[in-house]
Amino acid sequence: MKINNFGPRGINPYQQQQYNRVQQQEQTARNKADKVEISTAAKDLQQLSTVEKERAAKVNKIKSEIDNGTYKIDSRQIAEKILQHYKSMCK
């Protein structure tokens, strides 16, 4: 009795080893994770500076004035700032 087509035909065992090695490398690459470390100097820079604190206080003051209905707009000052802006663009 003769058995034909026995076993995996057309598969080179060396190619299978190469395939397994590539799969293993891809798996280890997926398991690695990127890490970011922020230095203490960068953390200090992220803290609110005095300018940002003053700005936040001013914004909160304006918000409360708007909520109370006591906020007044100075149209003359707005017009002057618009003119200054366009004059600086023309230079």
C-alpha positions in Angstrom: 0.0 0.0 0.0 1.4 3.4 -1.0 0.4 6.6 0.6 0.8 9.7 -1.5 0.7 13.3 -0.4 1.6 12.5 3.2 2.6 15.4 5.4 2.8 19.1 4.7 3.8 19.3 1.1 5.5 22.3 -0.3 6.5 23.7 3.0 10.2 24.3 3.5 11.1 23.8 7.2 13.7 26.6 7.0 11.1 29.0 5.7 8.9 28.0 8.7 11.7 28.8 11.1 12.2 32.2 9.5 8.5 32.9 9.7 8.4 31.9 13.4 11.4 34.2 14.1 9.7 37.1 12.3 6.5 36.5 14.2 8.4 36.4 17.5 10.1 39.7 16.7 6.8 41.4 15.9 5.3 40.1 19.1 8.2 41.5 21.2 7.9 44.8 19.3 4.1 45.0 20.2 4.9 44.3 23.9 7.3 47.3 24.1 5.7 50.6 25.2 7.0 54.1 24.8 7.7 56.0 28.0 7.9 59.7 28.6 9.6 61.3 31.6 9.2 65.0 32.3 12.1 66.6 34.1 11.6 68.7 37.3 12.6 71.8 35.3 9.8 71.2 32.8 7.3 70.5 35.7 8.3 73.8 37.2 7.7 75.6 33.9 4.2 74.0 33.8 3.2 75.6 37.0 1.2 78.8 36.8 3.4 81.8 36.6 2.4 85.2 38.2 1.3 86.5 34.9 -1.1 83.6 34.4 -2.4 84.0 37.9 -3.1 87.7 37.4 -4.8 86.9 34.1 -7.0 84.3 35.7 -8.0 86.7 38.4 -8.8 89.4 35.8 -10.9 86.9 33.8 -12.8 85.8 36.9 -13.5 89.5 37.8 -14.9 90.1 34.3 -17.0 87.0 34.4 -18.5 88.0 37.7 -19.2 91.5 36.3 -20.9 90.0 33.3 -23.0 87.8 35.5 -24.0 90.7 37.6 -24.7 92.9 34.6 -22.2 95.6 35.8 -19.6 95.1 33.0 -19.2 98.2 30.9 -17.5 98.3 27.6 -15.3 101.3 26.7 -15.9 101.7 23.0 -13.3 104.4 22.6 -10.6 102.1 24.0 -11.7 99.3 21.6 -11.6 101.7 18.6 -8.1 102.9 19.6 -6.8 99.3 19.8 -8.3 98.4 16.4 -6.6 101.4 14.8 -3.3 100.5 16.5 -3.6 97.0 15.1 -4.2 98.1 11.5 -1.5 100.7 11.7 1.0 98.1 12.8 0.0 95.9 9.9 0.5 98.7 7.3 4.1 99.3 8.4 
